[in-house]
Amino acid sequence: MNNDLRRAAEEHLQRGNQFDENGHAEHAIKEWQEAIDLNPNCVEAHYNLGIAYADEGNYALAIMELREVIRLDSLDLDARRELTEVYLEAQKPEAAINQLRQILNIAPDGAAARLLAQTYFDLEKWDEAAGALEAGAMLEPDADLWFELGKVYETQHHRRDDAILAYRRALAANPEHDDAASALQRLRVPIEEPPDEDEEAFAEKE
Protein backbone atom coordinates (compact mmCIF):
# COMPACT_ATOMS: atom_id res chain seq x y z
CA MET A 1 0.00 0.00 0.00
CA ASN A 2 1.34 3.40 -0.93
CA ASN A 3 1.68 6.22 1.55
CA ASP A 4 -1.07 8.33 -0.03
CA LEU A 5 -3.68 5.63 0.55
CA ARG A 6 -2.44 5.06 4.09
CA ARG A 7 -2.67 8.78 4.88
CA ALA A 8 -6.14 9.03 3.37
CA ALA A 9 -7.29 6.04 5.45
CA GLU A 10 -5.88 7.66 8.58
CA GLU A 11 -7.80 10.87 7.82
CA HIS A 12 -11.08 8.94 7.52
CA LEU A 13 -10.26 7.09 10.74
CA GLN A 14 -9.68 10.30 12.66
CA ARG A 15 -12.81 11.94 11.23
CA GLY A 16 -14.76 8.89 12.30
CA ASN A 17 -13.31 9.13 15.79
CA GLN A 18 -14.31 12.79 15.95
CA PHE A 19 -17.86 12.06 14.81
CA ASP A 20 -18.06 9.30 17.42
CA GLU A 21 -16.88 11.62 20.20
CA ASN A 22 -19.60 14.09 19.20
CA GLY A 23 -22.30 11.44 19.28
CA HIS A 24 -22.75 11.02 15.52
CA ALA A 25 -22.48 7.25 15.28
CA GLU A 26 -23.89 6.95 11.75
CA HIS A 27 -21.32 9.37 10.31
CA ALA A 28 -18.56 7.71 12.34
CA ILE A 29 -19.41 4.30 10.92
CA LYS A 30 -19.32 5.66 7.38
CA GLU A 31 -15.89 7.20 7.92
CA TRP A 32 -14.44 4.03 9.46
CA GLN A 33 -15.78 2.01 6.55
CA GLU A 34 -14.06 4.45 4.18
CA ALA A 35 -10.83 3.97 6.11
CA ILE A 36 -11.08 0.20 5.71
CA ASP A 37 -11.87 0.49 2.01
CA LEU A 38 -8.58 2.34 1.61
CA ASN A 39 -6.62 0.26 4.11
CA PRO A 40 -8.17 -3.16 4.89
CA ASN A 41 -5.54 -3.70 7.61
CA CYS A 42 -6.59 -0.66 9.65
CA VAL A 43 -7.01 -2.41 12.99
CA GLU A 44 -8.43 0.59 14.83
CA ALA A 45 -11.16 1.13 12.25
CA HIS A 46 -12.22 -2.52 12.44
CA TYR A 47 -12.23 -2.35 16.23
CA ASN A 48 -14.25 0.86 16.31
CA LEU A 49 -16.76 -0.57 13.85
CA GLY A 50 -17.10 -3.69 15.99
CA ILE A 51 -17.95 -1.62 19.05
CA ALA A 52 -20.34 0.60 17.10
CA TYR A 53 -22.21 -2.34 15.60
CA ALA A 54 -22.41 -4.02 19.02
CA ASP A 55 -23.90 -0.83 20.47
CA GLU A 56 -26.53 -0.93 17.74
CA GLY A 57 -27.32 -4.57 18.49
CA ASN A 58 -26.00 -5.68 15.11
CA TYR A 59 -24.11 -8.62 16.55
CA ALA A 60 -23.34 -10.37 13.26
CA LEU A 61 -21.41 -7.36 11.93
CA ALA A 62 -19.84 -6.69 15.33
CA ILE A 63 -18.53 -10.26 15.46
CA MET A 64 -17.20 -10.01 11.92
CA GLU A 65 -15.27 -6.80 12.62
CA LEU A 66 -13.86 -7.91 15.96
CA ARG A 67 -12.77 -11.23 14.53
CA GLU A 68 -10.97 -9.32 11.80
CA VAL A 69 -9.10 -7.35 14.47
CA ILE A 70 -8.01 -10.63 16.04
CA ARG A 71 -6.99 -12.02 12.67
CA LEU A 72 -4.76 -8.98 12.19
CA ASP A 73 -3.48 -9.04 15.78
CA SER A 74 -4.07 -12.30 17.64
CA LEU A 75 -2.76 -10.79 20.90
CA ASP A 76 -5.29 -7.94 21.00
CA LEU A 77 -6.92 -8.70 24.36
CA ASP A 78 -9.29 -5.73 24.20
CA ALA A 79 -10.80 -7.07 20.98
CA ARG A 80 -11.07 -10.54 22.48
CA ARG A 81 -12.84 -9.18 25.57
CA GLU A 82 -15.25 -7.17 23.46
CA LEU A 83 -15.89 -10.19 21.23
CA THR A 84 -16.64 -12.28 24.32
CA GLU A 85 -19.23 -9.75 25.46
CA VAL A 86 -20.82 -9.69 22.00
CA TYR A 87 -21.01 -13.50 21.91
CA LEU A 88 -22.75 -13.48 25.30
CA GLU A 89 -25.19 -10.78 24.18
CA ALA A 90 -25.87 -12.78 21.01
CA GLN A 91 -26.63 -15.91 23.06
CA LYS A 92 -23.52 -17.74 21.84
CA PRO A 93 -22.07 -18.96 25.17
CA GLU A 94 -19.88 -21.70 23.70
CA ALA A 95 -18.17 -19.18 21.40
CA ALA A 96 -17.71 -16.88 24.41
CA ILE A 97 -16.15 -19.73 26.39
CA ASN A 98 -13.70 -20.44 23.59
CA GLN A 99 -12.69 -16.78 23.49
CA LEU A 100 -12.28 -16.60 27.27
CA ARG A 101 -10.03 -19.65 27.23
CA GLN A 102 -7.85 -17.97 24.63
CA ILE A 103 -7.67 -14.80 26.72
CA LEU A 104 -6.51 -16.83 29.71
CA ASN A 105 -3.94 -18.64 27.56
CA ILE A 106 -2.46 -15.33 26.42
CA ALA A 107 -2.43 -13.59 29.81
CA PRO A 108 -3.79 -14.52 33.26
CA ASP A 109 -6.87 -12.40 33.88
CA GLY A 110 -8.98 -12.60 37.01
CA ALA A 111 -12.01 -10.97 35.39
CA ALA A 112 -11.87 -13.39 32.46
CA ALA A 113 -11.60 -16.37 34.82
CA ARG A 114 -14.63 -15.18 36.78
CA LEU A 115 -16.63 -14.58 33.60
CA LEU A 116 -15.68 -18.04 32.33
CA ALA A 117 -16.86 -19.56 35.60
CA GLN A 118 -20.12 -17.58 35.46
CA THR A 119 -20.74 -18.65 31.86
CA TYR A 120 -20.23 -22.29 32.77
CA PHE A 121 -22.51 -21.79 35.77
CA ASP A 122 -25.26 -20.32 33.57
CA LEU A 123 -24.95 -23.39 31.32
CA GLU A 124 -25.30 -25.61 34.42
CA LYS A 125 -21.84 -27.02 33.86
CA TRP A 126 -21.03 -27.04 37.54
CA ASP A 127 -17.71 -28.88 37.53
CA GLU A 128 -16.38 -26.73 34.68
CA ALA A 129 -17.41 -23.63 36.62
CA ALA A 130 -15.56 -24.93 39.68
CA GLY A 131 -12.49 -25.61 37.55
CA ALA A 132 -12.53 -22.07 36.17
CA LEU A 133 -12.89 -20.64 39.67
CA GLU A 134 -10.04 -22.81 40.87
CA ALA A 135 -7.83 -21.60 38.01
CA GLY A 136 -8.65 -17.98 38.74
CA ALA A 137 -8.56 -18.21 42.52
CA MET A 138 -5.18 -16.52 42.85
CA LEU A 139 -6.18 -13.77 40.43
CA GLU A 140 -9.60 -12.64 41.56
CA PRO A 141 -11.49 -14.95 43.95
CA ASP A 142 -15.29 -14.94 43.78
CA ALA A 143 -16.86 -15.86 47.10
CA ASP A 144 -20.45 -15.51 45.89
CA LEU A 145 -20.00 -17.84 42.94
CA TRP A 146 -18.28 -20.45 45.14
CA PHE A 147 -21.27 -20.19 47.47
CA GLU A 148 -23.74 -20.65 44.61
CA LEU A 149 -21.81 -23.70 43.46
CA GLY A 150 -21.96 -25.07 47.00
CA LYS A 151 -25.75 -24.76 46.95
CA VAL A 152 -25.95 -26.62 43.64
CA TYR A 153 -23.68 -29.41 44.86
CA GLU A 154 -25.68 -29.70 48.06
CA THR A 155 -28.85 -30.48 46.09
CA GLN A 156 -27.14 -33.26 44.12
CA HIS A 157 -26.81 -36.82 45.37
CA HIS A 158 -23.38 -37.88 46.63
CA ARG A 159 -21.91 -34.38 46.30
CA ARG A 160 -21.92 -33.30 49.93
CA ASP A 161 -18.11 -33.19 50.04
CA ASP A 162 -18.04 -30.97 46.96
CA ALA A 163 -20.57 -28.65 48.58
CA ILE A 164 -18.47 -28.42 51.74
CA LEU A 165 -15.35 -27.64 49.72
CA ALA A 166 -17.18 -24.95 47.74
CA TYR A 167 -18.50 -23.29 50.92
CA ARG A 168 -15.00 -23.34 52.41
CA ARG A 169 -13.66 -21.79 49.20
CA ALA A 170 -16.25 -19.04 49.55
CA LEU A 171 -15.05 -18.32 53.07
CA ALA A 172 -11.42 -18.41 51.97
CA ALA A 173 -12.25 -15.72 49.40
CA ASN A 174 -14.33 -13.75 51.89
CA PRO A 175 -14.02 -14.70 55.58
CA GLU A 176 -17.12 -12.60 56.33
CA HIS A 177 -19.39 -14.53 53.97
CA ASP A 178 -22.12 -15.30 56.51
CA ASP A 179 -24.18 -17.47 54.16
CA ALA A 180 -21.27 -19.81 53.52
CA ALA A 181 -20.54 -20.03 57.24
CA SER A 182 -24.20 -20.79 57.95
CA ALA A 183 -24.22 -23.48 55.27
CA LEU A 184 -21.27 -25.24 56.90
CA GLN A 185 -22.96 -25.01 60.29
CA ARG A 186 -26.09 -26.53 58.79
CA LEU A 187 -24.00 -29.39 57.40
CA ARG A 188 -22.42 -29.78 60.86
CA VAL A 189 -18.84 -29.44 59.66
CA PRO A 190 -16.09 -27.05 60.79
CA ILE A 191 -15.33 -24.01 58.70
CA GLU A 192 -11.78 -25.19 58.06
CA GLU A 193 -10.87 -28.72 57.03
CA PRO A 194 -9.52 -30.66 60.02
CA PRO A 195 -5.81 -31.53 59.79
CA ASP A 196 -4.89 -34.99 58.57
CA GLU A 197 -4.22 -37.35 61.52
CA ASP A 198 -1.11 -38.84 59.89
CA GLU A 199 0.27 -35.37 59.31
CA GLU A 200 -0.38 -34.45 62.96
CA ALA A 201 1.41 -37.56 64.15
CA PHE A 202 4.37 -36.83 61.89
CA ALA A 203 4.51 -33.24 63.18
CA GLU A 204 4.58 -34.47 66.79
CA LYS A 205 7.53 -36.78 66.02
CA GLU A 206 9.43 -33.86 64.52
NORBEL-V692915 format. One record per pair of residues at least 12 apart in sequence whose ideal C-beta (glycine too) atoms are under 7 Angstrom apart, sorted by sequence separation. I is the first residue (numbers start at 1). J is the second residue. D is the distance in whole Angstrom. If there is no record, write none. Layout:
# NORBEL-V692915
((I | J | D) (I | J | D))
This chain:
# NORBEL-V692915
((16 | 28 | 4) (19 | 31 | 6) (50 | 62 | 5) (53 | 65 | 6) (84 | 96 | 5) (87 | 99 | 6) (100 | 112 | 5) (117 | 129 | 5) (120 | 132 | 6) (133 | 145 | 6) (32 | 45 | 4) (66 | 79 | 5) (70 | 83 | 7) (133 | 146 | 6) (150 | 163 | 5) (153 | 166 | 6) (167 | 180 | 5) (16 | 31 | 3) (50 | 65 | 4) (84 | 99 | 5) (100 | 115 | 6) (117 | 132 | 4) (15 | 31 | 5) (16 | 32 | 4) (32 | 48 | 5) (33 | 49 | 7) (49 | 65 | 4) (50 | 66 | 4) (66 | 82 | 6) (67 | 83 | 7) (83 | 99 | 6) (84 | 100 | 6) (100 | 116 | 4) (116 | 132 | 4) (117 | 133 | 5) (150 | 166 | 4) (167 | 183 | 5) (32 | 49 | 5) (66 | 83 | 4) (149 | 166 | 4) (150 | 167 | 4) (167 | 184 | 5) (12 | 31 | 5) (13 | 32 | 7) (16 | 35 | 7) (46 | 65 | 5) (50 | 69 | 7) (80 | 99 | 6) (97 | 116 | 6) (113 | 132 | 6) (117 | 136 | 7) (130 | 149 | 6) (29 | 49 | 6) (63 | 83 | 7) (66 | 86 | 7) (129 | 149 | 6) (146 | 166 | 5) (147 | 167 | 7) (150 | 170 | 6) (164 | 184 | 7) (171 | 191 | 6) (12 | 34 | 4) (13 | 35 | 4) (46 | 68 | 5) (47 | 69 | 5) (80 | 102 | 6) (81 | 103 | 7) (97 | 119 | 6) (113 | 135 | 6) (114 | 136 | 6) (12 | 35 | 4) (29 | 52 | 5) (46 | 69 | 5) (63 | 86 | 6) (80 | 103 | 5) (96 | 119 | 6) (113 | 136 | 2) (126 | 149 | 6) (146 | 169 | 4) (147 | 170 | 4) (164 | 187 | 6) (168 | 191 | 7) (28 | 52 | 7) (62 | 86 | 5) (121 | 145 | 7) (146 | 170 | 4) (117 | 142 | 7) (164 | 189 | 6) (168 | 193 | 7) (9 | 35 | 5) (12 | 38 | 7) (43 | 69 | 6) (77 | 103 | 6) (93 | 119 | 5) (110 | 136 | 6) (113 | 139 | 6) (114 | 140 | 6) (126 | 152 | 5) (25 | 52 | 6) (59 | 86 | 6) (113 | 140 | 7) (118 | 145 | 6) (121 | 148 | 7) (126 | 153 | 7) (143 | 170 | 5) (146 | 173 | 6) (20 | 48 | 7) (114 | 142 | 5) (117 | 145 | 6) (9 | 38 | 4) (13 | 42 | 6) (43 | 72 | 5) (77 | 106 | 6) (93 | 122 | 7) (110 | 139 | 3) (111 | 140 | 6) (8 | 38 | 5) (9 | 39 | 4) (43 | 73 | 6) (59 | 89 | 6) (77 | 107 | 6) (93 | 123 | 6) (109 | 139 | 7) (110 | 140 | 3) (143 | 173 | 4) (147 | 177 | 6) (150 | 180 | 7) (13 | 44 | 6) (41 | 72 | 6) (51 | 82 | 6) (59 | 90 | 4) (75 | 106 | 6) (108 | 139 | 6) (142 | 173 | 6) (143 | 174 | 4) (13 | 45 | 5) (16 | 48 | 7) (47 | 79 | 6) (50 | 82 | 6) (54 | 86 | 5) (141 | 173 | 4) (147 | 179 | 6) (5 | 38 | 5) (6 | 39 | 6) (9 | 42 | 6) (147 | 180 | 5) (150 | 183 | 6) (5 | 39 | 6) (143 | 177 | 5) (130 | 166 | 7) (1 | 39 | 6))
